Amino acid sequence: MKYYAGVDLGGTNIAVGIVNEEYKIVGRGVLKTNMPRPAEEIAADIGRAIELAAKDAGITVDECEWVGIGTPGSVDKRIGLVEYANNLAFYDVPLSEMVGKYVNKPIYLENDANAAAYGEALAGAGRGVDNMIMLTLGTGVGGGIIIDGKIYGGFSNMGAELGHMGIVHNGRQCTCGRKGCIEAYCSATGLINITKEYMEAHPESAMWEMVGGDINKVNGRTSFDGMRKGDAVAKMVVDEYIEYFTYAVANYLNIFQPNVLVVGGGVGKEGENLLAPVREAVVHQTYVKKEENRTKILPAELGNDAGIIGAAMLGNMAM
């Protein structure tokens, strides 16, 4: 049995898993990222977390074939460099080289959203297909594109920023500086903003009681929970959200026609409450008419493990 170390580097935790060739996590190690601090210290803790995971798996680090790291930010994976990662305060950080001081193994670097998409493609909702898109509906909208079984990132690996496709000209302000991005409408943050606007316009909505009269307690579940309670205003929020999301999904399907489009993240946990109406509506916005040729729209299966599994298998990209 072969083993691989996968690192999911986040702003809160350094999560490491030892993954076997069947894509199973057999050992784990977690340390706090403890930001802000120098990149050198984070690299050292990545090394320690890998050792903890190997020990948990009952092996040594030397028994791993390689180490893969999924990190936030813009990544030049050809030279193992994190060009920029805002939440880690990384600027031109040679992360592969830094971690290599503590782990004497080949080290592969990739954007964390791309790594998670690769994990879902290998072992989750996209297993068995060659072409897949993953959308993660969290604080922002992330994701990744898999073409012919490989991560697509453009010529410099800075592409596939799926959250920053425009869906409304001169629309809502996005954190990226543009207006009208899918992230401004379809992230959990976007959903919260839409919910608040409807609540302010409709003081009779049951959602006010759900949040104890404090609009600052609205979260990404409020509208869906309100809809399930029969609140008409909450239903309007959900319908508008789904309309924006369907429009975005249709764009991706018309461009790429992947075998599968996978939806994850906090809002993605709504499952069929979200996906069933999207499947129905997107048929009228895409060019594929035969059922057998339509992209399957599925919920993500691996949760936070997707990033670990995808990172662990990054060495496959070099073969």
Contacts in CASP RR format, 6 or more apart in sequence:
PFRMAT RR
TARGET T0000
AUTHOR 0000-0000-0000
METHOD contacts of the structure
MODEL  1
MKYYAGVDLGGTNIAVGIVNEEYKIVGRGVLKTNMPRPAEEIAADIGRAI
ELAAKDAGITVDECEWVGIGTPGSVDKRIGLVEYANNLAFYDVPLSEMVG
KYVNKPIYLENDANAAAYGEALAGAGRGVDNMIMLTLGTGVGGGIIIDGK
IYGGFSNMGAELGHMGIVHNGRQCTCGRKGCIEAYCSATGLINITKEYME
AHPESAMWEMVGGDINKVNGRTSFDGMRKGDAVAKMVVDEYIEYFTYAVA
NYLNIFQPNVLVVGGGVGKEGENLLAPVREAVVHQTYVKKEENRTKILPA
ELGNDAGIIGAAMLGNMAM
1 20 0 8 1.000
1 21 0 8 1.000
2 20 0 8 1.000
2 21 0 8 1.000
2 65 0 8 1.000
3 18 0 8 1.000
3 19 0 8 1.000
3 20 0 8 1.000
3 21 0 8 1.000
3 26 0 8 1.000
3 57 0 8 1.000
3 59 0 8 1.000
3 63 0 8 1.000
3 64 0 8 1.000
3 65 0 8 1.000
4 18 0 8 1.000
4 19 0 8 1.000
4 20 0 8 1.000
4 21 0 8 1.000
4 64 0 8 1.000
4 65 0 8 1.000
4 66 0 8 1.000
4 67 0 8 1.000
4 68 0 8 1.000
4 312 0 8 1.000
4 313 0 8 1.000
4 315 0 8 1.000
5 16 0 8 1.000
5 17 0 8 1.000
5 18 0 8 1.000
5 19 0 8 1.000
5 50 0 8 1.000
5 53 0 8 1.000
5 54 0 8 1.000
5 61 0 8 1.000
5 64 0 8 1.000
5 66 0 8 1.000
5 67 0 8 1.000
5 68 0 8 1.000
5 103 0 8 1.000
5 105 0 8 1.000
5 312 0 8 1.000
6 16 0 8 1.000
6 17 0 8 1.000
6 18 0 8 1.000
6 19 0 8 1.000
6 67 0 8 1.000
6 68 0 8 1.000
6 69 0 8 1.000
6 70 0 8 1.000
6 307 0 8 1.000
6 308 0 8 1.000
6 309 0 8 1.000
6 310 0 8 1.000
6 311 0 8 1.000
6 312 0 8 1.000
7 14 0 8 1.000
7 15 0 8 1.000
7 16 0 8 1.000
7 17 0 8 1.000
7 46 0 8 1.000
7 49 0 8 1.000
7 50 0 8 1.000
7 67 0 8 1.000
7 68 0 8 1.000
7 69 0 8 1.000
7 70 0 8 1.000
7 308 0 8 1.000
7 311 0 8 1.000
8 14 0 8 1.000
8 15 0 8 1.000
8 16 0 8 1.000
8 70 0 8 1.000
8 112 0 8 1.000
8 115 0 8 1.000
8 304 0 8 1.000
8 307 0 8 1.000
8 308 0 8 1.000
8 311 0 8 1.000
9 33 0 8 1.000
9 42 0 8 1.000
9 46 0 8 1.000
9 69 0 8 1.000
9 70 0 8 1.000
9 71 0 8 1.000
9 72 0 8 1.000
9 88 0 8 1.000
9 112 0 8 1.000
10 33 0 8 1.000
10 71 0 8 1.000
10 72 0 8 1.000
10 87 0 8 1.000
10 88 0 8 1.000
10 112 0 8 1.000
11 33 0 8 1.000
11 35 0 8 1.000
11 72 0 8 1.000
11 87 0 8 1.000
11 88 0 8 1.000
12 32 0 8 1.000
12 33 0 8 1.000
13 30 0 8 1.000
13 31 0 8 1.000
13 32 0 8 1.000
13 33 0 8 1.000
14 30 0 8 1.000
14 31 0 8 1.000
14 32 0 8 1.000
14 33 0 8 1.000
14 42 0 8 1.000
14 45 0 8 1.000
14 46 0 8 1.000
14 49 0 8 1.000
15 28 0 8 1.000
15 29 0 8 1.000
15 30 0 8 1.000
15 49 0 8 1.000
15 304 0 8 1.000
15 308 0 8 1.000
16 28 0 8 1.000
16 29 0 8 1.000
16 30 0 8 1.000
16 46 0 8 1.000
16 49 0 8 1.000
16 50 0 8 1.000
16 52 0 8 1.000
16 53 0 8 1.000
16 308 0 8 1.000
17 25 0 8 1.000
17 27 0 8 1.000
17 28 0 8 1.000
17 29 0 8 1.000
17 53 0 8 1.000
17 57 0 8 1.000
17 308 0 8 1.000
17 312 0 8 1.000
18 25 0 8 1.000
18 26 0 8 1.000
18 27 0 8 1.000
18 28 0 8 1.000
18 53 0 8 1.000
18 54 0 8 1.000
18 56 0 8 1.000
18 57 0 8 1.000
18 59 0 8 1.000
18 64 0 8 1.000
18 312 0 8 1.000
19 25 0 8 1.000
19 26 0 8 1.000
19 308 0 8 1.000
19 309 0 8 1.000
19 312 0 8 1.000
19 313 0 8 1.000
20 26 0 8 1.000
23 119 0 8 1.000
23 122 0 8 1.000
23 123 0 8 1.000
23 309 0 8 1.000
23 313 0 8 1.000
25 305 0 8 1.000
25 308 0 8 1.000
25 309 0 8 1.000
26 57 0 8 1.000
27 53 0 8 1.000
27 54 0 8 1.000
27 56 0 8 1.000
27 57 0 8 1.000
27 58 0 8 1.000
28 52 0 8 1.000
28 53 0 8 1.000
28 56 0 8 1.000
29 49 0 8 1.000
29 50 0 8 1.000
29 52 0 8 1.000
29 53 0 8 1.000
29 56 0 8 1.000
30 49 0 8 1.000
30 52 0 8 1.000
31 45 0 8 1.000
31 48 0 8 1.000
31 49 0 8 1.000
31 52 0 8 1.000
33 42 0 8 1.000
33 45 0 8 1.000
33 88 0 8 1.000
34 45 0 8 1.000
35 87 0 8 1.000
35 88 0 8 1.000
35 89 0 8 1.000
36 89 0 8 1.000
39 88 0 8 1.000
39 90 0 8 1.000
39 93 0 8 1.000
39 95 0 8 1.000
39 98 0 8 1.000
40 98 0 8 1.000
42 88 0 8 1.000
43 95 0 8 1.000
43 98 0 8 1.000
43 99 0 8 1.000
43 100 0 8 1.000
43 101 0 8 1.000
43 102 0 8 1.000
44 102 0 8 1.000
46 69 0 8 1.000
46 99 0 8 1.000
46 102 0 8 1.000
46 103 0 8 1.000
47 99 0 8 1.000
47 102 0 8 1.000
47 103 0 8 1.000
48 102 0 8 1.000
50 61 0 8 1.000
50 64 0 8 1.000
50 67 0 8 1.000
50 102 0 8 1.000
50 103 0 8 1.000
51 61 0 8 1.000
54 60 0 8 1.000
54 61 0 8 1.000
54 63 0 8 1.000
54 64 0 8 1.000
61 103 0 8 1.000
61 105 0 8 1.000
62 104 0 8 1.000
62 105 0 8 1.000
64 105 0 8 1.000
65 105 0 8 1.000
65 106 0 8 1.000
65 315 0 8 1.000
66 105 0 8 1.000
66 106 0 8 1.000
66 107 0 8 1.000
66 108 0 8 1.000
66 314 0 8 1.000
66 315 0 8 1.000
67 99 0 8 1.000
67 103 0 8 1.000
67 105 0 8 1.000
67 106 0 8 1.000
67 107 0 8 1.000
67 108 0 8 1.000
68 107 0 8 1.000
68 108 0 8 1.000
68 109 0 8 1.000
68 110 0 8 1.000
68 115 0 8 1.000
68 311 0 8 1.000
68 312 0 8 1.000
68 314 0 8 1.000
68 315 0 8 1.000
69 95 0 8 1.000
69 96 0 8 1.000
69 99 0 8 1.000
69 107 0 8 1.000
69 108 0 8 1.000
69 109 0 8 1.000
69 110 0 8 1.000
69 311 0 8 1.000
69 314 0 8 1.000
70 109 0 8 1.000
70 110 0 8 1.000
70 111 0 8 1.000
70 112 0 8 1.000
70 114 0 8 1.000
70 115 0 8 1.000
70 307 0 8 1.000
70 311 0 8 1.000
70 314 0 8 1.000
71 82 0 8 1.000
71 85 0 8 1.000
71 88 0 8 1.000
71 90 0 8 1.000
71 95 0 8 1.000
71 109 0 8 1.000
71 110 0 8 1.000
71 111 0 8 1.000
71 112 0 8 1.000
72 85 0 8 1.000
72 86 0 8 1.000
72 87 0 8 1.000
72 88 0 8 1.000
72 111 0 8 1.000
72 112 0 8 1.000
73 82 0 8 1.000
73 83 0 8 1.000
73 84 0 8 1.000
73 85 0 8 1.000
73 86 0 8 1.000
73 88 0 8 1.000
73 90 0 8 1.000
73 111 0 8 1.000
73 112 0 8 1.000
74 82 0 8 1.000
74 83 0 8 1.000
74 84 0 8 1.000
74 85 0 8 1.000
74 111 0 8 1.000
74 157 0 8 1.000
74 158 0 8 1.000
75 81 0 8 1.000
75 82 0 8 1.000
75 83 0 8 1.000
75 109 0 8 1.000
75 110 0 8 1.000
75 111 0 8 1.000
75 157 0 8 1.000
76 83 0 8 1.000
76 156 0 8 1.000
76 157 0 8 1.000
77 108 0 8 1.000
77 109 0 8 1.000
77 110 0 8 1.000
77 157 0 8 1.000
78 157 0 8 1.000
79 94 0 8 1.000
79 96 0 8 1.000
80 94 0 8 1.000
80 95 0 8 1.000
80 96 0 8 1.000
80 97 0 8 1.000
80 107 0 8 1.000
80 109 0 8 1.000
81 92 0 8 1.000
81 93 0 8 1.000
81 94 0 8 1.000
81 95 0 8 1.000
81 96 0 8 1.000
81 109 0 8 1.000
82 88 0 8 1.000
82 90 0 8 1.000
82 92 0 8 1.000
82 93 0 8 1.000
82 95 0 8 1.000
82 109 0 8 1.000
83 91 0 8 1.000
83 92 0 8 1.000
84 90 0 8 1.000
84 91 0 8 1.000
84 92 0 8 1.000
85 93 0 8 1.000
95 109 0 8 1.000
96 107 0 8 1.000
96 108 0 8 1.000
96 109 0 8 1.000
99 107 0 8 1.000
100 107 0 8 1.000
106 315 0 8 1.000
106 318 0 8 1.000
108 311 0 8 1.000
108 314 0 8 1.000
108 315 0 8 1.000
108 317 0 8 1.000
108 318 0 8 1.000
109 314 0 8 1.000
110 118 0 8 1.000
110 151 0 8 1.000
110 311 0 8 1.000
110 314 0 8 1.000
110 317 0 8 1.000
111 157 0 8 1.000
112 307 0 8 1.000
112 311 0 8 1.000
113 134 0 8 1.000
113 136 0 8 1.000
113 142 0 8 1.000
113 143 0 8 1.000
113 144 0 8 1.000
113 160 0 8 1.000
114 143 0 8 1.000
114 144 0 8 1.000
114 151 0 8 1.000
114 153 0 8 1.000
114 160 0 8 1.000
115 306 0 8 1.000
115 307 0 8 1.000
115 310 0 8 1.000
115 311 0 8 1.000
115 314 0 8 1.000
116 134 0 8 1.000
116 136 0 8 1.000
116 143 0 8 1.000
116 144 0 8 1.000
116 302 0 8 1.000
116 306 0 8 1.000
116 307 0 8 1.000
116 310 0 8 1.000
117 132 0 8 1.000
117 133 0 8 1.000
117 134 0 8 1.000
117 143 0 8 1.000
117 144 0 8 1.000
117 145 0 8 1.000
117 146 0 8 1.000
117 151 0 8 1.000
117 262 0 8 1.000
117 306 0 8 1.000
118 146 0 8 1.000
118 151 0 8 1.000
118 307 0 8 1.000
118 310 0 8 1.000
118 313 0 8 1.000
118 314 0 8 1.000
119 302 0 8 1.000
119 306 0 8 1.000
119 307 0 8 1.000
119 309 0 8 1.000
119 310 0 8 1.000
119 313 0 8 1.000
120 126 0 8 1.000
120 132 0 8 1.000
120 134 0 8 1.000
120 262 0 8 1.000
120 300 0 8 1.000
120 301 0 8 1.000
120 302 0 8 1.000
120 306 0 8 1.000
121 127 0 8 1.000
121 129 0 8 1.000
121 132 0 8 1.000
121 134 0 8 1.000
121 146 0 8 1.000
121 149 0 8 1.000
122 309 0 8 1.000
122 310 0 8 1.000
122 313 0 8 1.000
123 302 0 8 1.000
123 309 0 8 1.000
124 262 0 8 1.000
124 300 0 8 1.000
124 301 0 8 1.000
124 302 0 8 1.000
124 306 0 8 1.000
125 260 0 8 1.000
125 262 0 8 1.000
125 298 0 8 1.000
125 299 0 8 1.000
125 300 0 8 1.000
125 301 0 8 1.000
126 132 0 8 1.000
126 259 0 8 1.000
126 260 0 8 1.000
126 262 0 8 1.000
126 298 0 8 1.000
129 258 0 8 1.000
129 259 0 8 1.000
129 260 0 8 1.000
130 146 0 8 1.000
130 147 0 8 1.000
130 148 0 8 1.000
130 149 0 8 1.000
130 259 0 8 1.000
131 146 0 8 1.000
131 147 0 8 1.000
131 148 0 8 1.000
131 149 0 8 1.000
131 256 0 8 1.000
131 257 0 8 1.000
131 258 0 8 1.000
131 259 0 8 1.000
131 260 0 8 1.000
132 145 0 8 1.000
132 146 0 8 1.000
132 149 0 8 1.000
132 258 0 8 1.000
132 259 0 8 1.000
132 260 0 8 1.000
132 261 0 8 1.000
132 262 0 8 1.000
133 143 0 8 1.000
133 144 0 8 1.000
133 145 0 8 1.000
133 146 0 8 1.000
133 162 0 8 1.000
133 252 0 8 1.000
133 256 0 8 1.000
133 258 0 8 1.000
133 260 0 8 1.000
133 261 0 8 1.000
133 262 0 8 1.000
134 143 0 8 1.000
134 144 0 8 1.000
134 146 0 8 1.000
134 261 0 8 1.000
134 262 0 8 1.000
134 263 0 8 1.000
134 264 0 8 1.000
134 300 0 8 1.000
135 141 0 8 1.000
135 142 0 8 1.000
135 143 0 8 1.000
135 162 0 8 1.000
135 163 0 8 1.000
135 249 0 8 1.000
135 252 0 8 1.000
135 261 0 8 1.000
135 262 0 8 1.000
135 263 0 8 1.000
135 264 0 8 1.000
136 142 0 8 1.000
136 143 0 8 1.000
136 263 0 8 1.000
136 264 0 8 1.000
136 265 0 8 1.000
136 300 0 8 1.000
137 186 0 8 1.000
137 187 0 8 1.000
137 188 0 8 1.000
137 245 0 8 1.000
137 263 0 8 1.000
137 264 0 8 1.000
137 265 0 8 1.000
137 266 0 8 1.000
137 267 0 8 1.000
137 268 0 8 1.000
138 187 0 8 1.000
138 188 0 8 1.000
138 189 0 8 1.000
138 265 0 8 1.000
138 266 0 8 1.000
138 267 0 8 1.000
139 187 0 8 1.000
139 188 0 8 1.000
139 189 0 8 1.000
140 163 0 8 1.000
140 175 0 8 1.000
140 183 0 8 1.000
140 187 0 8 1.000
140 188 0 8 1.000
140 189 0 8 1.000
141 162 0 8 1.000
141 163 0 8 1.000
141 181 0 8 1.000
141 182 0 8 1.000
141 183 0 8 1.000
141 186 0 8 1.000
141 187 0 8 1.000
142 161 0 8 1.000
142 162 0 8 1.000
142 163 0 8 1.000
142 183 0 8 1.000
143 160 0 8 1.000
143 162 0 8 1.000
143 163 0 8 1.000
144 151 0 8 1.000
144 152 0 8 1.000
144 160 0 8 1.000
144 162 0 8 1.000
145 151 0 8 1.000
145 152 0 8 1.000
145 153 0 8 1.000
145 160 0 8 1.000
145 162 0 8 1.000
145 256 0 8 1.000
145 258 0 8 1.000
146 152 0 8 1.000
146 258 0 8 1.000
147 256 0 8 1.000
150 317 0 8 1.000
151 317 0 8 1.000
152 160 0 8 1.000
153 159 0 8 1.000
153 160 0 8 1.000
154 160 0 8 1.000
162 182 0 8 1.000
162 252 0 8 1.000
163 181 0 8 1.000
163 182 0 8 1.000
163 183 0 8 1.000
163 186 0 8 1.000
163 187 0 8 1.000
164 174 0 8 1.000
164 176 0 8 1.000
164 178 0 8 1.000
164 181 0 8 1.000
164 182 0 8 1.000
164 183 0 8 1.000
165 181 0 8 1.000
165 182 0 8 1.000
165 248 0 8 1.000
165 251 0 8 1.000
165 252 0 8 1.000
166 178 0 8 1.000
166 180 0 8 1.000
166 181 0 8 1.000
166 182 0 8 1.000
167 180 0 8 1.000
167 181 0 8 1.000
167 182 0 8 1.000
167 185 0 8 1.000
167 244 0 8 1.000
167 247 0 8 1.000
167 248 0 8 1.000
167 251 0 8 1.000
168 179 0 8 1.000
168 180 0 8 1.000
168 185 0 8 1.000
168 244 0 8 1.000
169 180 0 8 1.000
170 179 0 8 1.000
170 180 0 8 1.000
171 179 0 8 1.000
171 180 0 8 1.000
171 184 0 8 1.000
172 179 0 8 1.000
172 180 0 8 1.000
172 184 0 8 1.000
172 185 0 8 1.000
172 190 0 8 1.000
172 193 0 8 1.000
173 179 0 8 1.000
173 180 0 8 1.000
173 184 0 8 1.000
174 180 0 8 1.000
174 181 0 8 1.000
174 183 0 8 1.000
174 184 0 8 1.000
175 183 0 8 1.000
175 184 0 8 1.000
176 183 0 8 1.000
182 244 0 8 1.000
182 245 0 8 1.000
182 248 0 8 1.000
183 189 0 8 1.000
183 190 0 8 1.000
184 190 0 8 1.000
185 194 0 8 1.000
185 241 0 8 1.000
185 244 0 8 1.000
185 245 0 8 1.000
185 248 0 8 1.000
186 241 0 8 1.000
186 244 0 8 1.000
186 245 0 8 1.000
186 248 0 8 1.000
186 267 0 8 1.000
187 267 0 8 1.000
188 219 0 8 1.000
188 220 0 8 1.000
188 266 0 8 1.000
188 267 0 8 1.000
191 220 0 8 1.000
191 223 0 8 1.000
191 237 0 8 1.000
191 241 0 8 1.000
191 267 0 8 1.000
192 218 0 8 1.000
192 219 0 8 1.000
192 220 0 8 1.000
192 222 0 8 1.000
194 223 0 8 1.000
194 237 0 8 1.000
194 240 0 8 1.000
194 241 0 8 1.000
195 207 0 8 1.000
195 218 0 8 1.000
195 220 0 8 1.000
195 222 0 8 1.000
195 223 0 8 1.000
195 234 0 8 1.000
195 237 0 8 1.000
196 215 0 8 1.000
196 218 0 8 1.000
198 205 0 8 1.000
198 223 0 8 1.000
198 233 0 8 1.000
198 234 0 8 1.000
198 236 0 8 1.000
198 237 0 8 1.000
199 205 0 8 1.000
199 207 0 8 1.000
199 208 0 8 1.000
199 215 0 8 1.000
199 218 0 8 1.000
199 233 0 8 1.000
200 215 0 8 1.000
202 233 0 8 1.000
204 233 0 8 1.000
205 231 0 8 1.000
205 233 0 8 1.000
205 234 0 8 1.000
206 226 0 8 1.000
206 229 0 8 1.000
206 230 0 8 1.000
206 231 0 8 1.000
206 233 0 8 1.000
206 234 0 8 1.000
207 218 0 8 1.000
207 222 0 8 1.000
207 223 0 8 1.000
207 226 0 8 1.000
207 231 0 8 1.000
207 233 0 8 1.000
207 234 0 8 1.000
208 215 0 8 1.000
210 222 0 8 1.000
210 225 0 8 1.000
210 226 0 8 1.000
210 229 0 8 1.000
211 217 0 8 1.000
211 218 0 8 1.000
211 222 0 8 1.000
220 266 0 8 1.000
220 267 0 8 1.000
222 234 0 8 1.000
223 234 0 8 1.000
223 237 0 8 1.000
223 238 0 8 1.000
223 241 0 8 1.000
224 234 0 8 1.000
224 238 0 8 1.000
224 270 0 8 1.000
224 273 0 8 1.000
224 274 0 8 1.000
225 234 0 8 1.000
226 234 0 8 1.000
226 235 0 8 1.000
227 234 0 8 1.000
227 235 0 8 1.000
227 237 0 8 1.000
227 238 0 8 1.000
227 273 0 8 1.000
228 273 0 8 1.000
238 273 0 8 1.000
242 274 0 8 1.000
242 277 0 8 1.000
242 278 0 8 1.000
242 281 0 8 1.000
243 281 0 8 1.000
245 274 0 8 1.000
245 278 0 8 1.000
246 277 0 8 1.000
246 278 0 8 1.000
246 281 0 8 1.000
246 282 0 8 1.000
246 285 0 8 1.000
247 285 0 8 1.000
249 261 0 8 1.000
249 278 0 8 1.000
249 282 0 8 1.000
249 297 0 8 1.000
250 282 0 8 1.000
250 285 0 8 1.000
250 286 0 8 1.000
252 258 0 8 1.000
252 261 0 8 1.000
253 261 0 8 1.000
253 282 0 8 1.000
253 286 0 8 1.000
253 288 0 8 1.000
253 295 0 8 1.000
254 285 0 8 1.000
254 286 0 8 1.000
254 287 0 8 1.000
257 288 0 8 1.000
257 293 0 8 1.000
257 295 0 8 1.000
258 295 0 8 1.000
259 295 0 8 1.000
259 296 0 8 1.000
260 295 0 8 1.000
260 296 0 8 1.000
260 297 0 8 1.000
260 298 0 8 1.000
261 295 0 8 1.000
261 296 0 8 1.000
261 297 0 8 1.000
261 298 0 8 1.000
262 298 0 8 1.000
262 299 0 8 1.000
262 300 0 8 1.000
263 271 0 8 1.000
263 274 0 8 1.000
263 275 0 8 1.000
263 297 0 8 1.000
263 298 0 8 1.000
263 299 0 8 1.000
263 300 0 8 1.000
264 299 0 8 1.000
264 300 0 8 1.000
264 303 0 8 1.000
265 300 0 8 1.000
265 303 0 8 1.000
267 274 0 8 1.000
268 274 0 8 1.000
268 275 0 8 1.000
268 299 0 8 1.000
268 300 0 8 1.000
271 299 0 8 1.000
275 297 0 8 1.000
275 298 0 8 1.000
275 299 0 8 1.000
278 297 0 8 1.000
279 297 0 8 1.000
282 297 0 8 1.000
283 294 0 8 1.000
286 294 0 8 1.000
286 295 0 8 1.000
288 294 0 8 1.000
288 295 0 8 1.000
300 306 0 8 1.000
302 309 0 8 1.000
END
